Amino acid sequence: MKTVYAALIILALSLAAYSNTFKASFHFDDNAQIPYNENIRDLGNLPMFFQGAELSSYDERCRGYRPLLYSSFALNYAISANDTWSYHVLNFVLHFLNSLMVFLVLSVVLKNRIKGDPFAVSLITALVFAVHPIQTDAVTYISGRSALLSAFFCLSSLLCYMLFREGGSKAKYAYAALSPVLFFLGLMSKETAVALLGLVLLYDTLLFLPGRRPGLPKHALYYLPFMGSLLAFLVIRKAVQGFATVPGTGFGVGQYMMSEAGVSLMYVRLMFLPFNLNADYNLPLAQSVDAPVVTSVCALAAFLFLLFRMRESNPVAVFFGAWFLLALAPESSFIPIADTAVEYRMYLPSTGFIAAVALALSGLVTAPRVRKAAVVMVCIIFTSLTFIRNAVWADELSLWGDTVKKSPYSQRAHLNLGCAMLAAGRYKDAGRELEGAVDIAPYNYNGLIYFNLGVCYTKLNETDQAIRAFESSLELDPGDMDAMMKLGELYIVKEDYGNAVTVLSKAAHLRPEYAPVRYSLARAYESTGRLKEALAELEGAYRYAPADFGIVYGLAVMYDENGLKADALSMANMARGLAQDSSQQQMADNFIFGLGK
């Protein structure tokens, strides 16, 4: 009954904190993995997510082997396509289940191991975990689901492991069999699930095995299924993706570890004072062993020494303190990752941190009324802050506008805000943000900034600047078909048909099946009097887009200009049948009438 009571309270507070998230838009990596990713639109592709990483994202840089994550996106797409509500519902459900799992795990760990009330400490930890503002990056950001899924399977696996170790249940061997399976599913959601191995060893070393050392070899045998799960995952991932580590970042392990020492202290600050949360901290990498690095390393060393000294006097507190560091280690230690600080990395580690603080405060604050009042106050404050933070995640304009204010030197923030403004029709504002992104680092993002700047200048009828922007985009990304297409169109506007033919010919060579570029190339040829080449390109475009009114009508005109009247009349009649509105129908009728004179 107490568990039901706890679940209802957790659900109520979670709903209060996240009630304004269910209409929030896609953000950042969401776009490459969901609306632009055609592979998730067919449930028949589900088996393919387990066989390779190439279907996981529209953007090659975002591809990874996380088949359960992408399968969940496909299921959401089957429910609501590109309407985000179902994605947010599933994220919320996973967060609620994780909060409940935190309560259950702590209930097992604390039972008969602390002097206070295990139920109260477990519930307080679960509630703070559920409504802490730092979790918004994992819950409200749809792609943060990888952290949610990984944490769910980690917590479930750890709970089963502890129930097996603790015994006293007829289902203990069922728990024993289920735990490694859940660990494997966690790995198939996100690689950070590997932290479970450390948590299992911590639990045994600090809480279960003391007093059972004569039987240590027998107890250690159960680690083999977990190692088998990890080995199976690594072998599968190596086979389908070709590597078992993250892509290179351009900086070394030592530099990353020095940086992460400081970042870990920032995470601690955010746990106590969750203000100025940021979608892109854009923290500089540590360049040398300077005072901030030394301070951070000394602080972490002091914390580790404290845990070591307390290992016998307070093993439960040490377990949760070490949990924080172990769960953070996969992304914040010796494997360099492009972003040095990301809030969703704290999702699973925050459990240990919150539990350790709750245990410490339960010993310091012994008056029941004071303790209840403090818990209520913290929950109200954190729930309010989470609700406010979620409002920032409502759309791209609000999210990246907030990020630019907090990280004015983040090129990514200026780029994303510029793109959001461009989509909203705020072309002058978009141009300002995109120009700011160029000023920070002119050669980043493979021409993406210049491409969007070119679109912005085109909308503002600043043709010369648009041409320079697209030319710069193609210098950085010579194979960008969209940039070629738009640059060719602008050359035609400027009546620079020679350059138009050069650019569009290259584009047509790269993708001959792309009908729009061949149509534009035909226009350029026609403007230079090269009617046969124009006709050939239009016929090529027609083969790939026989139902496009513009192409069919253009082909009719080109047949007429090449003296092929019968073919022109046939195409004109076909165009009339493809007309989408009265103006197109009138164009076809006028042309047919002109042929009949």
N, C-alpha and C positions, 0 to 999 in steps of 0.2 A: 504493500500500500504506500509506503514511503517513496518508493521509486516512481509510482504514478504521480504522487504529489509533486515530486521534484521535476518530473517531465512536464507537467502542466505549467509550473512556474517558469521553467526554462523556455517553453514554447511561447508563453505570454510575453515575456520580456524580449525574446528574439523577434517576435512579430512587431512589437512596438518600435524596436530599433531599425528594422528593415522593411517596414510597411511602405516606404516611399521608393523602393528600388525596382519594383516589378515592371516598370515602363522605361527604365534606364536604357540608353542606346548601346550599341556595340562600340568598343574602344580599342584602339591600338592593335595588338595581335589578333583580336576578335575578327577583324575584317578579313585578314588573310586566311583564317581558319574556318570561318563560317560563311558570311555572305558572298565572298569571292571564291570560295572553295566548292567547285561543282561536285567534287567527289562525295561530299556528305549528303547530297540530295537524293541518293539512291540507297535504300537499305540493303540492296544486293551487294553493296561494296563493303559491308561489315566484315566479312572474312578477309578482305584485302588489307584492312587496317592491321591485322595480325601478321600479315605476310610481308609487309614492307612499310617504309616510312614516306614513300613518294606521294601518297595520296593525302597526307595529313594537313597540307597547307598550300595555298596558292603561291605563297612566297617561299622560295627554297631555303632562305635563311631561318625560317621558323619551323622547318620540318624536323620531326623527331619521332622516336619509336615510343608512343604512348597510346597503344590501341584502345584501351578502355576509355580514355578521354575522348578520342575522336569518334568512337562508337556512340558515346553519350551525346555528342553534338549531332550526329546523324539521327538519333532518335528524337532529339528536340526539333530538328528540321522537319521530320515527318509529322510532328504535331503542329508546329506554328510557323514553319518556313523561316522567313527573316523577321518575323515579329518576335521581339525579345522576351515576352512574358514567360514562356515555358522554360527558357534557359535560366531565368532568374528564379523561377519556382524551384527547379531542381537544385540550383546552388543553395537556396535557402533551406531546402529539406536536408541536404547534405550537412549544412552547418548546424542545423538543429540536432541531427543524429550524432554529429561529432561532439556537440556540447553534452548530449546525453551519455555518450561513451566516456567522456571525461569524468562525469559523475560516477559511472559504474567502475571505471578503472580505479579512481581514488577510493571508492568504497571498499574495494578488495585490498588495496595497498594499506589503507589506514586501519582496517579492522584489527583490533587487539594489538595495535602497534603504537598508538598514541594515547595520552591520558585524557585528552579532551573528547569532544563529540565528533566521531568520524563523519556522521551524516551531515552535520553543519558545515564542516570544512570542505567536504566533497561538493555540497550544494553551492557554497560560496564560490569555490573555484570554477565550477561549471557555469554559474551565472556571469561571473566576470569574464570568463572566456567567451561566452555567448554574445556579450554586448560591448566588449572592448573595441574602441574605434580602430585599432590597428588591423582588425580582421576585415575591414571593408575592402581592402585591396585583394583579398582572396574571395570574398563572398559577392561583392557587387560587381567586380570586374569578372566578366564571364569566363575569360581564359584562366582566371585564378582557380578555376575548378580543379586543375591538376593538383593543387595543394590540398583542396577539400577531399578529393578521392583518395589521394595518397594517405592523408591523415586518417580517413575513415578506416581504411584497411589496416593501417598500422595500429590504431587504437583497438580495433576489433581483434587483431592477431595477438596483441599484448594481453588483452583481457582473457582470451581463450588460453593463452600460455599460463597466465597466473592462476586461472581456475583449475587447470590441469595440475600445476605444481602444488596448489593448496590442498587438492584432494577433497574428500568428503562428499563427492557427487558421483552418482552412477554414470554420469555422462563425461567423466574426466578423460577417458580415452577418445571420445568423440571430439572434445576440445583439443586434445593432443594432435589429432589428425587434421583438424580444421585450421589450426594456427599457422602452419607453414604454407597452406594454400592461400590464406588471406594475405600473408606476407608476399607471395608471388603476385597476387592481384594488385597489391600496392605498388610493386615494382613496375607492373604493366600500366600503371596510371601515371607515375612519376618516379624517377630514379632515386629521389630523396628518401623513399621508403626504406632504403638500406639502413637508415638510422635505427630501425627496429632491432637489428642485431646488437647494437650497443645497449639499447634499453633492456633487452632480455638478459644480457650479461650483467648489467647493473643490478637488475632485480635479483638475480641469483646470488651475486657476490655480496650484496649489501643486506638483502632481506630474507632470502630463502635458504641459502646454503650454510650460513653460520650455524654451527652445531651439528651439521650433517657431513662434515668433511670426510669421514671414512667412506662414505658412499659417493664421493665426488666423481670418479670415473663413470659410474652408472648414470648419474645425473647429466654428465657432459655428453653422453651419447645422443641425447635428444637435440643437440645442436646440429647434428648431421642433416636432418630434413631441411633446416633453414639454410644451411650451406648449399644443399642440393637445389633449393629454390633459387638462390642467388646465382649459382653456376648455370642453371637452366636458362635464366633470364639473360645472363651475359652472352651465352652461346647463341641464343635466338636473336638477340639484338645485334650481335656481331655479324650473324649470317644475313640479316635483312637490311641492316643499315650500313654495315661496313666499318663501324668503329664503336667503341664502348666508352668514349669520353666526349666531353663537349667540344665544339670546334675551337680553333685557336682564337685568341683575343688580341694578340700583339703585345702583351706584357707578361712578365714572368711570375712564377709561383711566389718567390720571395716578396716581390712588390705587392702582389695581391694579398698575401697574408698580413703584411704590415698594414695595409689599408683596412682589411677586415677587422683587425684588432680595434681600431677606432670606431668602425661601424657597429661592432657589437656593443660598445658603450652607448652609442646613439640609440640602439634598439632598447637598451635598459632605460634610458631617459624617456623614450616614447611609451614604455610600459607604465611608468609612473605619471608622466605628464604628456598625454597623447594630443599635443597641439601641433599645428603647422604640419600635419600629414601631407605627403607630397607624392604625386604619381611619378616624379622623375627627380630624385635628389641631385643627380649630376655631380656627385662628390668627386673631387680630384684624387687621383691615385697618389699614394705615398711615394715620394721620389728618393727619400733617404731616411736614415735612422735619426729623425729629428725629435724634438721635445714631445710633440703630441704622440708620436709612435711609442716612444719610451714610456710615457705616462700610461698609454693604453695597455701596453704589454705588461707593465708592472701591476696595473689594476687586475688584469686577468690572472696573472701569476699569484697575486694575493688571494683572489677568489678560489683558485685551485688549491692553494695551501690551506685555506680555511676548510674547504670540503674534505681534504685529507685528514686534518686534525679532528674533524667531527664525525668521521666515518664509523666510529664505535659508539660514541656518546649519543648521536642523533642520526642513525642511518637513513631514516625516512626523509629528513630534510636534505641530506646529501644526495639521496636518490633523485629528488626533484630538481635540486640545483644542478646536478650533472646532466639530467635530462635536457635542461635548457641548452647547455653547450653541445651535447651529443647530437641533438636534433638540428642544431644550427650548422654543425660541421660540414655536412655534404655540400652546401652551397657557399659557405663562408670560411673555408680553411685553405686547402692546398690545390683546389681545382679552379683555375681562373675562369670567371664568368664576366661577360661584358659589363653588366651593371653591378657596381659594387654594393649598392644598397637598394633593396626592394622590400616593401612591407610584407608581402605575402610569404616571404621566407620565415617570418616569425609565427606563422600559423600553428604548426605543431610545437615548436620550441616554447611558445608562450604558455602552453599547458604547464610545463615544469616550473616556469618562472612564477606564474600565478599561484600554483600550489605551494611553492616554497614560501612566498610572501604570506599567503593565507595561514600556513602553519605557524610562521613567526608571530603574526599578529594575534592569532588565537591564544598564544602563550602569554603575550604582553597585555592584551585586553581581556580581562577575566570577567568583568561585570556584564551579564547577559544583555541588559538593556542598552548599554553603551555599544556593545558589539553589534547588536541588531540595528541600532540607529546608524552606525558607521557603514554597515553593509548596504542598507537601504539608500543612504546618501550616495555611496560610490556607484551603485547600480543606476540610480536616477541620473547622475552626472554622465556616466559613460553611455547610457542609452541615449541621452540627449545629444551628446557629442557625435555618436554614431549616426543618428538620424540627420544631423546637420551635415556631416561629412558625406553621407549618401546623396544628399541634394546636389553636391558638387559633381557627383558621378552621373547626373541626369542625362547630359548630352556632351558632345565633343567641345562645344563652345565653353560651357561652364567648367569642364574638367581641365582643359588646356589653358583657359584663361587664368584659372587658379594656379596652375603649375608655372606659367610664365612669371606670375607675380613672385612666387617663392623661389624659382630657379631662373633668374633672368638671363643666365649664360648657358642655358640648355638649348642646344640647337634643335634637338628633337621636339622640345616643347613649342618653340617658335614655328617649326615646320607643321606640327599637328594643328596648332591654333590657326595658322595660315590656311591650311586645307579646310578646316571647319568653317572659317569665314568665307572661303571661296565657295563652298557648298551652299552657304546661306546667302550668297549674292552680295556679300560685303567686299567688293573687289578692291577698293582702295585700302581698307584695313588689312585685307589678306596680303596685298602687295607689300605693305609695311612690315608685316610679320615675316614674310618669306625673304625679303631683303635683309632683315635682321638675322635670319638663319644663315644666309650666304655670308654675311659679315663675320659670323663666328667661325665658320670653317667652310671655305668655298668649294672644297673637293670631296665632301662627304656625301653619303646616301646615293651614290651612283647616278647622279643627275636628277634625282627625284625632286629636289628643291627647285632646280632650274626649270624642270618640266611644269610644275605647278605655277611657277612664276610666269612662264610663257603663257599658260592658260589665262592667268590673271590679266596680263598685259593685253591679250587678245580681247578679253571681255571689255577692257577699257579703251579699245580701239587704238592702242599704242603699238602699231604694227612693227616698227623698227626695233623697239625694245623686246617685243615678243619673239622676233626672229633671232635676236642675239641670245635670248634665254634658251630657245630650243636648240640653237647651235651649240651652246655650252652644255646642254643636257646630253646631246649626242656625242660630244667629246668625251664625256665621262661614261656614257653607256651607248656605244655605237650601234647596238642591236635593238634599241628601243623603237618598236614599230609605231607606237602612238606618237612619239616625238617626230619621227620621220613624216608621218601623215600630216601632222599639224604644221610642220615646217614647210612641207610641200604646198599645202593650201595657202599659207601666207605668202610664199613666193609667187603663187598664181595671182593673189590679190595685188601684189606689187608689180605684176606683169614681168617678173623675172623668170621667164619660162625655161630658160636654160638650166638654172639651178633647180627649178621645180622638177624638171625631167630627171636630172641627176639624182636627186634625193628620192623621188617616188619610184624610179627604176630600181634603185637598190632595195627599197622596201618591197616592191613586187617580186623581186628575185628571192628575197628571204622568205616571203609568205605569198606564193602565187595564188593560194586559195582565198586570200583576204580580199573580197570583192571591192570594198570601199576604196582601197588604195589603188586598185587598177582603174576604177572609175575616175579618180582624181588624176591619175597619170594620163588617161585618155583625154581629159580636159586640157592638160598641159600640151600634149601632142597636137590637139586640135588648134590651140591658140598659136602654135608655131607653123601651122599649115601641113603638118605631117599626118594627113588624114588616114592613110593606110595603117600606120602604127596605132592611131587612136582607135580605129575600128577593131584591130586585133585585140587591144586591151579591153575594150567593151565586150567583145565576144567572150574573152576569158572571164571577165567579171560575171557575165550572164550564166556561164556554166555553173558557177558556184552560188549565184543568187538569182534564180530565174523568176522569183516572185517579187523582186524589188522594183517598184514603179519607176524610180529615178534611173536605174540601169536600163530597164526595158525601153523607156521613153528615149533615153540618150542614145541607145542603139538604133532606134528608129530614125532619129535625126542623123546619125552618122551614116546609116545606109543611104539616106537621101543625099547627103553631101558627097558620097562616093558613087552616086548615080545608080544605086540599086533600088529603084522605086517599088518593085513588088515586095522585096524584103522589108522595105521601110513601112509599107502599108500593113503588112502582116504584123510587124512589131508594134505599130501604133494601135492597131485593134486589140492586141494583147495588153498593151499598157492601159487602154481604156477599161478593160476588165479588171485591172489591178488597182485602179484609182481608189484612194482612201477617202477622198472628199470631193466636193463639187469643183474646186479649183483645179485639181489634178484631172478630173474628167473633162473640164473645159479645155485644158491644155491639149489633151489627146484629141478632142473633137476638132479643135482649130487646126491641128496638124493634119488630121485626116482630110479636113475640108481643103486645106492648102494643097495637099497631094492630088486632089481630084480636079483642080483647076487646069 
